[in-house]
């Protein structure tokens, strides 16, 4: 089976949402906090990276090693926390282990500063604060705070990419809210699915793929046939045109056009 790629994990402020608005029914909550909670995923993919939403449970149960959090076959080198104020003390400690291993923590708005629940809250609040301060002091390369986004999420995440040298799997020269992509791997094949959500407008853009010299093909998902994708000599720089409501499946592998 093809495996979806993700190198960024996003944690939303679940405890803070409940404390502000009460229990929310997912996937259609009555109140959303922060406002971009469900939109950040799109901005990450529109800028050429991949991501998953994670919970404190995943952070606590995942394996942390070599600058990454690994959980259920997924690997995350960067964890972004969306205005998370409250976490369990064990979660704060897991963040410290992640930072110590070389992972990157990006706190949107501010870092957590209090615990969840009322039982032993003074002691737990202190643990969270002290742990965050430890990360900031002892692992400064792994600790970053960024401003919360305004209405332009695409450019906001593009700035975060540049600031922290987050390398996308595909660099898109002109990211657009109508164009999104997802990425998969299957053996040595690297699979990219691009789609245009606009039903009236055609979009053309240049995309540079981090595919280590593999040959690009466009695959017909209905017939299974594939055709060599026009590219430059480096094979990883493509011009992609998407007609209204069109999608394209582009696959990179080690087969040449003569095979």
Secondary structure, 3 states (H helix, E strand, C coil): CCEECCCEEEECCHHHHHHHHCCCCCCCCCCCCCCCCCCHHHHHHHCCCCEEEECHHHHHHCEEECCEEEECCEEECEEEEECCCECCHHHHHHHHHHHHCCCEEEEECCCCCECCCCCCHHHHHHHHHHHHHHHHHHCHHHEEEECCCCCCHHHHHHHHHHHCCCCCCEEECCCCCCEEEEEEEECCEEEEEEEECCCCCCEEEEEEECCCCCEEEEECCCCCCEEECCCCCCCCEEEEEECCCCEEEEEEECCCCCC
